[in-house]
Amino acid sequence: MGDAAAAAWDQRAAGILARLPRPPTRALDFGAGQGHLTHALRGRGLVAEGYEPSLAGRQAAQERYRLALWDSLPEVVDPPFELVTLIHSLE
């Protein structure tokens, strides 16, 4: 749950989006940490949500960005996400 500068998170979001064949409108950041990437994706115009099991991460996202991260995943998401990121979530 790094605390890199906002510009670094914006660059990461831009890099992810640049690799896609078409721009998504909805994104889920799985393992969102403190919400940095979710916030950066929202700043680029996406409807972005984040899932973070850590209470500390969710609280930090709320305090820093006023961002409410999910503590569990819904069974059905409608409309579905077009992009799902899992950065540092599978190690």
Residue pairs with C-beta under 8 A, 6 or more apart in sequence:
1 33
1 34
1 54
1 56
1 57
1 60
2 33
2 36
3 34
3 36
4 36
6 36
6 40
9 36
9 37
9 39
9 40
10 40
10 43
10 44
12 37
12 40
12 87
13 37
13 40
13 41
13 43
13 44
14 44
16 83
16 85
17 23
17 24
17 44
20 83
24 46
24 81
24 82
24 83
25 46
25 47
25 82
26 46
26 47
26 48
26 79
26 80
26 81
26 82
26 83
27 38
27 41
27 46
27 47
27 48
27 49
27 81
27 82
27 83
27 84
27 85
28 48
28 49
28 50
28 51
28 77
28 81
28 83
28 84
28 85
29 35
29 37
29 38
29 41
29 48
29 49
29 50
29 51
29 84
29 85
29 87
30 50
30 51
30 84
30 85
30 86
30 89
31 51
31 52
31 53
31 86
31 87
31 88
31 89
32 38
32 50
32 51
32 52
32 57
32 61
32 69
33 52
33 54
33 57
33 60
33 61
33 88
34 57
34 60
34 61
34 64
35 50
35 52
35 57
35 60
35 61
35 64
35 65
35 67
35 69
37 50
37 85
37 87
38 48
38 49
38 50
38 61
38 65
38 67
38 69
39 48
39 61
39 64
39 65
39 67
41 48
42 48
46 83
49 69
49 70
49 81
50 61
50 67
50 69
50 70
51 69
51 70
51 71
51 72
51 73
52 58
52 61
52 69
52 70
52 71
53 71
55 71
57 69
58 68
58 69
58 71
61 67
61 68
61 69
62 68
62 69
